[in-house]
Amino acid sequence: MLRVPLRKIPGIEGSTTQKKKKRVVETPVSAVIVGMEQLKLLFIYCFLCGSRILSTVVRYSGVAVAVEYVCAMGHTHTWRSGELLHKKYHVNVKFAASAMMSGVGFAKLKSFFSLLEIPLVTKKSFYQLGRKWLFPVIYTKYRSMKEGTIADLKAADIIVLSG
């Protein structure tokens, strides 16, 4: 996924149109899907000095992509489609967590992504991301809510239990 600011484009979600006047409302977006051919068009000139790029290497890590290039002036630079968080692409963590929270299993997700020809993390990585990043957050939130509920019940004068 490529993070780019959303421009005012008529006809996209968040836009409103009228018969004669077109009014566009920007929708906050943190990530979009971009075709690789379109992405490669951005790597013609060096981001550092503006000279022509001589070679590029594209690497995939789940839904994230990294483009390493060498320009005519000898600069080597790596552009990444997202932030790295503890050596993991944040977008992969968000993706796995979102899929798990919405109840989508890995098999269906893999099938969907293969139809779109979008790379996906391995099954092992998918579930490791959930165990390492998602489940601890859920457990911490559960514990704080449980402790708050127990504190509220202890402070109550009368508790009526039924059922």
N, C-alpha and C positions, 0 to 999 in steps of 0.2 A: 504494500500500500504506500502511496505517496502522499505526504502531507503538503497540501497547497492551500493558500487562502481561496475561499470561494468568492468569485466575482459575481456581480449582478447579472444574471442570465435569465431572460424571460423563459417561462415554461418549466422551471425546475421547482421542486418541492419548496414551499415557503414563499413562492412568488404568487402575486395576485394580478390578474389581468382584467381590464375593462374593455368595452367596445372600442373606444377611440384612444384612450390613454392607457399606457402600460405602466404599472407601478410594480416595482420589484422589492421584495422584502428579503434581506439576507438571512439565511438560516445558519446558525453556528455549526461548523463541521470540523471534526478533528482528523478525519482520514477519508480518503477516497480510493477507488480502484482505477488504476491507469494502465493502459496497454503498454507492453514493453517497447513496441516500435515508436510510440509517442514519447516514451521516457528517454529512449536512446537519442532522440532529436535534441535533447537538452545538453548532450555531451559532445559538442562539436568544438567548443572553445573552453580553455582552462578557466576555472572559477577564480584562480589566484592571480594569473597574469594576463589572461585574454588570448594567449597564443593557441594555435591549433592543437587539438588532442590527437596523438598518434595511435594510441592503443587503449582499449577498454577491456576490463574483465568483469563480468556480471556474476555475482554469487547470490544464492537464495538461502534463506534460513526461515523455513516456514513461509508465512505470508510476507515476511520482510525481504527486502532486496538491498544489496550493496553493490555499488559500481566503483571500481578502482580504475583510475586512468593515469596515463603518463602523457605530458604535453611536450611540445617541441623544445621548450626551455628546460626540460628535465624534471619538472615538478611531478611528484606522485601524490595523488590525493584520493581519499576514499569518501564517497558520498553514501550515506545510509538513509533508508526510507523512514527510519524511526529511531528513537532513543534506545540506547543500551542501558539496561538496569541489571546489575550483577551478572554481566556477560550474557544476558538474555534480552532479546528485542522486546521492548515494552508492548508493541502491537501484538506479538504472539501471546503474551501473557493475557492481555485484554481479550484477545480473540478466544482463547481457550476458556477463560473465566465466563465470558458472555455466553458461549455455547453451552457450557455446563449449567449455568444458572437458568437458561431458557429450556433446558431439558433435551437438547439436541445431542445425540450420541456421536461418537467418533465415526462409526461406519457410514451414517447418513451424511455427515459433514464431508467425509472423504469422497463419497460418491458425488455430492453436489460440486465440490471443488474440482474433481476430475472432469466433470462435464464443462466447467468454465475454463479449464486448463490453467488453474491457479495452484501453485505449490502450497502444500500444507505440512505442518510439523508431523512427525511420526506419531503413531499411536502411543508409544512409550513416552515421548516428550509431552504429548497432549495431557496425559494423566499426571505426569510428574509436575507440570506447571500448575495443575489444579491442586495437587497435594501440597506443593510448596508455597503457593501464593494465595489461592482462593480459600481453601479449607481453614487455614489459621485465622483469616479475617472473619469468616462466618462464625467460627468457634468463639473468638474474642467478643464479637457483637452479641452472640447468644449468652455468654457469661455475664456481660454487663447488664443486659436486659433482665436476666434471671435474678441477679443480685438486686437490681432496682425493684423488681416485683416483690421479692422477699422482704426488702426494707419497707416497702409500702404496706405489706400485710402485717409486719411486726408493729408498725406505728398505728394500725387501726385498732379501735377499742373493741369492736364487735366484728366477728367474721362469721358469715353464714355460708355454710357449705351445703350444696345440694347435688344430687345426682346419683 
